[in-house]
């Protein structure tokens, strides 16, 4: 009854009762602070690609002023559609420790995602509600665990842009074009896939009214509507066309159709398959019940955008040219759009309490799981980082791994060696330095060395089937000062007189290379 009285005493559930802006802001800040506990309670968030991103941020923050880094890497700025972290974190890294700057970027992703969804909900339904903040339960998901950070940043911007587009419908044409163009450009430079999501939502929003004008043959209003909506896409489209040669390479691959069902669970990934399945079932059953009883109240303006997002999820391949996990990225969008577009109409306080309790329980349980799991990962990383800190400044570190190690695990270590770049100004060939994706490149001699160092092949030669490596691989590996062996299970490196263990390890082992040794086996 207290909740009911607080939000006006209506029979409509307190969960969807109106909140004042100050109260909504207070709830948002509190939920955001709680959501970031795992980030700030750990030394290194166990996100697969995160160490690799931090290494690149270190190079960009150095801005060509490190002689050690300059021999290995060069900065190559270009209008790439993947620059959110690269533009924001390096300047912060000059003002504070890089580790803190990276964590603040993660917080910004959370704020944009939850804030964008809540703002879109506010625009669609005319008021702030507790339902606006249900997105907080899915901030920790498979896309975050993989480390697709620029995409998540751009996705948050896309939600804000959609809210702005709807809120400014009656604004002067020039202002609407200007504001939407700035947002569209920011989304494009954040990540190309996030820009694609925004275009889908924009097309869905405009298609309904547009078809109405077409049906009535109102050509001038139709042309005006298309022109205003399309104006914001002109500059990003020009960048896409100008950079097509850099990004068009790569395969297009489809996985098993059953994979589409499995991917939906990834929104609730939490290291425990049973727990994440339970969260998914509870969440989706609740939404299905609300929809079946016509209580979900999905905003009409977002029904077609939601349909387009679902269609894109079903149609997209798993690999699209240089982008991996293409369809996987859309699963989180489906749920974000549903929550942002809906406002359940519950007629009893008891019903509101049940729905509210379910969401609070999901939020608390998932947050607790990630907090405990990330704290456990800290023990693993503390040992690994101590080993990396024994590497001399400017050293060259090769990375070897089996093919199945490229996946999200409980303590992902695949990219951990790249932190030798940030901590020791070292050369690590597995740094992300793809011309179509990152503004950092390897210098010509070290690009050739990286191309000659096939980590998966060397793993086969030195670990699985110990033998003399092929001459080209041997020449490459002898150039390095250290080798990191990484696997999802404890590594057993066969005895080799040319390799000396640096520090004990299990799934991560660091060994020193004897340059003068001729007895590789």
Buried (B, 14 or more C-beta within 10 A) or exposed (E): EEBBEEBEEEEBBBBBBBBEEEBBEEBBEEBBEBBBBBBEEBEBBBBBBBBBBBBBBBBBBBEEEBEBBBBBBBBEEEBBBBBBBBBBBBEBBEEEEBBEBBBBBBBBBBBBBBBBBBBBBBBBBEBBBBBBBBBBBBBBBBBBBBBBBBBBBBBBBBBBBBBBBBBBEEBEEEEBBBBBBBBBBBBBBBBBBBBBBBBBBBBBBBBEBBEEBEEEEEEEEBEEBEEBBEBBBEBBBEBBEEBEEBBEEBEEEEBEEEEBEEBBBBBBBBBEEEBBEBBBEBBBEBBEEBBEEEBBBBBEBBBBBBBBBBEBBEEBBBBBBBBBBBBBBBBBBBBBBBBBBBBBBBEEBEBBBBBBEBBEEBBEBBBEBBBEBBBBBBEBBEBBBEBBEEBEEBBBBBBBBBEEBBEBBBBBBBBBBBBBBBBBBBBBBBBBBBBBBBBBBBBEEBBEBBEBBBBEBBBBBBBEEBEEBEEEBBEBBBBBBBBBBBBBEEBEBEEBEBBEEBBEBBBBBBBBBBEEEEEBE
